[in-house]
């Protein structure tokens, strides 16, 4: 399964001294992923994916943020390579790994 969407980057608090940058997957696609992943989810309900923003592609996981959907963490090297900051819109491709 492959999902292509546009979303704004937002800042989340991981711990008191750390922040992470995320994009939220659309609710309808998140529901479909949740149904497809079923028992194949990993720790914290994560699902392995191959993500692409611009010319950058990496392997990571998406995480359930709420009943509404999954979030994709966007690491600093990706943000730097693609000249992205919190609040910027990005076109994102997420492809589930390990599903037939």
BELPE-V751966 format. One record per run of one state. SS is the DSSP state (H for helix, E for strand, - for the rest). FROM is the first residue (numbers start at 1). TO is the last residue. If there is no record, write none. Layout:
BEGIN
ss=[SS	SS]
from=[FROM	FROM]
to=[TO	TO]
END
This chain:
BEGIN
ss=[-	E	-	E	-	E	-	H	-	H	-	E	-	E	-	E	-	H	-	E	-]
from=[1	2	9	10	16	18	25	27	41	43	46	47	54	56	67	69	74	76	82	89	97]
to=[1	8	9	15	17	24	26	40	42	45	46	53	55	66	68	73	75	81	88	96	100]
END
